Amino acid sequence: MSDWAGSVRRFAREEGQLSRSEFKLLEAFEVFDISVPEKGLALDLGAAPGGWTRILRTKGLRVVAVDPAKLDGHLSRDPGVQHVQTVAQRYLPTHVGRDAFDLIVNDMRIDVDRSVRLMCQAASFLKRSRFAIMTLKLKPRYQRKQIRDALAVLARQLRPVLVSRLPQGSSGPRIPLRLWNTPK
Protein backbone atom coordinates (compact mmCIF):
# COMPACT_ATOMS: atom_id res chain seq x y z
CA MET A 1 0.00 0.00 0.00
CA SER A 2 1.41 3.35 -1.01
CA ASP A 3 1.66 6.30 1.36
CA TRP A 4 0.62 8.58 -1.49
CA ALA A 5 -2.79 9.26 -3.01
CA GLY A 6 -3.23 7.25 -6.18
CA SER A 7 0.07 5.46 -5.34
CA VAL A 8 1.93 8.33 -7.01
CA ARG A 9 4.34 10.61 -5.16
CA ARG A 10 3.90 14.23 -6.15
CA PHE A 11 6.68 16.80 -5.83
CA ALA A 12 6.16 20.54 -6.08
CA ARG A 13 7.93 22.35 -8.87
CA GLU A 14 10.85 24.34 -7.44
CA GLU A 15 12.37 27.60 -8.54
CA GLY A 16 15.43 26.79 -10.63
CA GLN A 17 14.14 23.34 -11.57
CA LEU A 18 15.57 22.30 -14.92
CA SER A 19 13.42 19.32 -15.84
CA ARG A 20 10.73 16.95 -14.60
CA SER A 21 13.37 14.22 -14.44
CA GLU A 22 14.48 15.76 -11.14
CA PHE A 23 11.35 14.24 -9.60
CA LYS A 24 12.65 10.74 -10.43
CA LEU A 25 15.83 11.30 -8.46
CA LEU A 26 14.02 12.95 -5.55
CA GLU A 27 11.63 10.00 -5.41
CA ALA A 28 14.50 7.50 -5.55
CA PHE A 29 16.24 9.22 -2.61
CA GLU A 30 12.99 9.05 -0.65
CA VAL A 31 11.78 5.56 -1.60
CA PHE A 32 15.19 3.94 -1.21
CA ASP A 33 16.08 5.98 1.91
CA ILE A 34 19.45 7.08 0.55
CA SER A 35 21.63 9.53 2.40
CA VAL A 36 24.81 10.93 0.91
CA PRO A 37 27.89 12.35 2.60
CA GLU A 38 27.88 16.11 2.69
CA LYS A 39 30.82 17.23 0.54
CA GLY A 40 31.01 13.85 -1.21
CA LEU A 41 31.71 13.28 -4.90
CA ALA A 42 29.06 12.11 -7.38
CA LEU A 43 29.17 10.98 -11.00
CA ASP A 44 26.15 11.90 -13.15
CA LEU A 45 26.04 9.91 -16.39
CA GLY A 46 23.75 11.46 -19.00
CA ALA A 47 23.72 14.73 -17.10
CA ALA A 48 22.33 17.31 -19.57
CA PRO A 49 20.49 19.57 -19.14
CA GLY A 50 21.49 19.12 -15.49
CA GLY A 51 18.39 18.32 -13.44
CA TRP A 52 19.96 15.44 -11.54
CA THR A 53 23.22 17.39 -11.17
CA ARG A 54 21.25 20.26 -9.64
CA ILE A 55 19.62 17.91 -7.11
CA LEU A 56 23.01 16.40 -6.21
CA ARG A 57 24.43 19.90 -5.66
CA THR A 58 21.51 20.77 -3.31
CA LYS A 59 22.59 17.75 -1.24
CA GLY A 60 26.11 19.17 -0.92
CA LEU A 61 27.84 16.86 -3.39
CA ARG A 62 30.49 17.90 -5.87
CA VAL A 63 29.49 16.48 -9.26
CA VAL A 64 31.28 15.19 -12.33
CA ALA A 65 28.57 15.62 -14.97
CA VAL A 66 29.17 13.57 -18.13
CA ASP A 67 27.14 14.37 -21.25
CA PRO A 68 28.00 15.54 -24.76
CA ALA A 69 25.25 18.19 -24.57
CA LYS A 70 25.58 21.47 -22.70
CA LEU A 71 24.51 21.93 -19.11
CA ASP A 72 22.27 24.73 -17.92
CA GLY A 73 24.19 28.00 -17.58
CA HIS A 74 23.88 28.13 -13.77
CA LEU A 75 25.46 24.68 -13.46
CA SER A 76 28.21 25.41 -15.96
CA ARG A 77 29.30 28.31 -13.74
CA ASP A 78 29.06 26.29 -10.50
CA PRO A 79 32.57 25.50 -9.18
CA GLY A 80 31.17 22.30 -7.62
CA VAL A 81 30.30 20.92 -11.06
CA GLN A 82 32.87 19.57 -13.48
CA HIS A 83 31.20 19.10 -16.86
CA VAL A 84 32.92 16.53 -19.07
CA GLN A 85 31.39 17.13 -22.48
CA THR A 86 31.58 13.62 -23.92
CA VAL A 87 29.71 10.33 -23.84
CA ALA A 88 30.09 7.94 -20.90
CA GLN A 89 31.74 5.33 -23.16
CA ARG A 90 34.65 7.72 -23.71
CA TYR A 91 34.80 9.15 -20.19
CA LEU A 92 34.85 5.97 -18.10
CA PRO A 93 38.15 4.55 -19.47
CA THR A 94 39.85 7.88 -18.67
CA HIS A 95 38.79 7.80 -15.01
CA VAL A 96 41.00 4.84 -14.00
CA GLY A 97 43.17 5.71 -11.00
CA ARG A 98 41.23 8.86 -10.03
CA ASP A 99 39.01 9.57 -7.00
CA ALA A 100 36.26 7.08 -6.16
CA PHE A 101 32.67 8.32 -6.14
CA ASP A 102 30.27 8.37 -3.19
CA LEU A 103 27.30 8.14 -5.54
CA ILE A 104 26.81 7.34 -9.22
CA VAL A 105 23.59 8.23 -11.01
CA ASN A 106 22.58 7.24 -14.53
CA ASP A 107 19.54 8.55 -16.38
CA MET A 108 20.97 8.13 -19.88
CA ARG A 109 18.59 7.96 -22.80
CA ILE A 110 20.05 4.81 -24.31
CA ASP A 111 18.86 1.23 -24.55
CA VAL A 112 18.78 -0.88 -21.38
CA ASP A 113 21.64 -3.23 -22.37
CA ARG A 114 24.09 -0.41 -23.11
CA SER A 115 23.09 1.52 -20.00
CA VAL A 116 23.57 -1.56 -17.79
CA ARG A 117 26.99 -2.33 -19.31
CA LEU A 118 28.11 1.26 -18.70
CA MET A 119 26.81 1.16 -15.13
CA CYS A 120 28.78 -2.03 -14.48
CA GLN A 121 31.88 -0.32 -15.85
CA ALA A 122 31.25 2.75 -13.68
CA ALA A 123 30.75 0.56 -10.60
CA SER A 124 34.49 0.01 -10.36
CA PHE A 125 34.78 3.72 -9.47
CA LEU A 126 32.18 3.57 -6.68
CA LYS A 127 33.38 3.55 -3.08
CA ARG A 128 32.58 0.42 -1.08
CA SER A 129 29.25 0.50 0.74
CA ARG A 130 28.06 3.42 -1.38
CA PHE A 131 25.14 3.66 -3.76
CA ALA A 132 24.27 3.99 -7.40
CA ILE A 133 20.90 4.96 -8.84
CA MET A 134 19.87 4.35 -12.42
CA THR A 135 16.73 4.30 -14.49
CA LEU A 136 15.98 1.67 -17.10
CA LYS A 137 14.33 3.08 -20.22
CA LEU A 138 12.30 0.05 -21.29
CA LYS A 139 11.22 -0.83 -24.80
CA PRO A 140 7.49 -1.50 -25.15
CA ARG A 141 7.84 -5.25 -25.72
CA TYR A 142 9.16 -7.87 -23.31
CA GLN A 143 9.58 -5.47 -20.41
CA ARG A 144 9.78 -8.14 -17.72
CA LYS A 145 12.55 -9.90 -19.62
CA GLN A 146 14.44 -6.61 -20.02
CA ILE A 147 14.22 -6.02 -16.27
CA ARG A 148 15.22 -9.61 -15.39
CA ASP A 149 18.20 -9.52 -17.75
CA ALA A 150 19.33 -6.11 -16.51
CA LEU A 151 19.11 -7.16 -12.87
CA ALA A 152 21.08 -10.35 -13.56
CA VAL A 153 23.93 -8.39 -15.14
CA LEU A 154 23.91 -5.63 -12.50
CA ALA A 155 23.90 -8.13 -9.63
CA ARG A 156 27.34 -9.34 -10.71
CA GLN A 157 28.80 -5.92 -9.86
CA LEU A 158 26.45 -4.22 -7.37
CA ARG A 159 24.38 -5.64 -4.49
CA PRO A 160 21.68 -5.61 -3.31
CA VAL A 161 19.48 -4.33 -6.10
CA LEU A 162 16.21 -2.69 -5.08
CA VAL A 163 13.65 -1.85 -7.73
CA SER A 164 10.72 0.54 -7.81
CA ARG A 165 8.41 1.37 -10.68
CA LEU A 166 7.60 4.99 -11.41
CA PRO A 167 4.42 6.03 -13.19
CA GLN A 168 4.79 5.79 -16.94
CA GLY A 169 6.35 8.88 -18.43
CA SER A 170 5.71 10.39 -21.81
CA SER A 171 8.32 8.20 -23.47
CA GLY A 172 7.47 4.94 -21.72
CA PRO A 173 7.99 3.26 -18.36
CA ARG A 174 11.06 4.01 -16.28
CA ILE A 175 12.34 1.74 -13.57
CA PRO A 176 14.65 3.35 -11.00
CA LEU A 177 17.13 1.02 -9.33
CA ARG A 178 19.07 1.44 -6.11
CA LEU A 179 22.36 -0.40 -6.35
CA TRP A 180 24.67 -0.94 -3.40
CA ASN A 181 28.39 -1.51 -3.81
CA THR A 182 29.40 -4.12 -1.24
CA PRO A 183 32.33 -6.51 -1.07
CA LYS A 184 31.48 -9.83 -2.66
C-alpha positions, 0 to 999 in steps of 0.5 A: 500500500502506497503512502501517497494518493493514487500510489503516485508521489507528487513533488512541487515544482521548485524555482530553478528546476531544470526538468521533470526528471528531477522528480525521479531522483528525488523520489528515488532518494525518498523511496530507497532511503538514501543519504549521501555524505555532505561534501562527497563526490558524485558521477552523473552519467547522461547529465544534460540539461542538469536536473539530476546534477542540480539535485546532487548539488543541493545535497552538498555533493560535488558532481562530475557531470558527463554528457555531450550536450551542454549543461544549464548556464547556472550549473556550468558556472558552478565551481562544484560541477565539473562538466565533461562534455563527452559520452560515458563510453569515452569518459569511463576509461579515462577515469581509471586511478582517479578519486572514487565516487560516493554516488553514481547516477545514470539517467541516460537515454540509451537502450537498457543493455548499453546503459547496464553495461556502462553502469557495471563499468562505472561501478568500479569507481564507486566507493565500497558500501556506497550507492548507485541509482539508475533508471531503465528506459524500457522498450514496449515489448518484453519489459519483464525480460528486459528487467530480469536480464538487466538485474542479472547483469547488475547483480554481478557488480552491485548488491543488493538491487532494489527496484521501484516502478515509477508512473509511466512517463511520456516516453514509456515506463522508467524503472529506477534502481538502487544499487549498493556496492558491497564486497562480494 
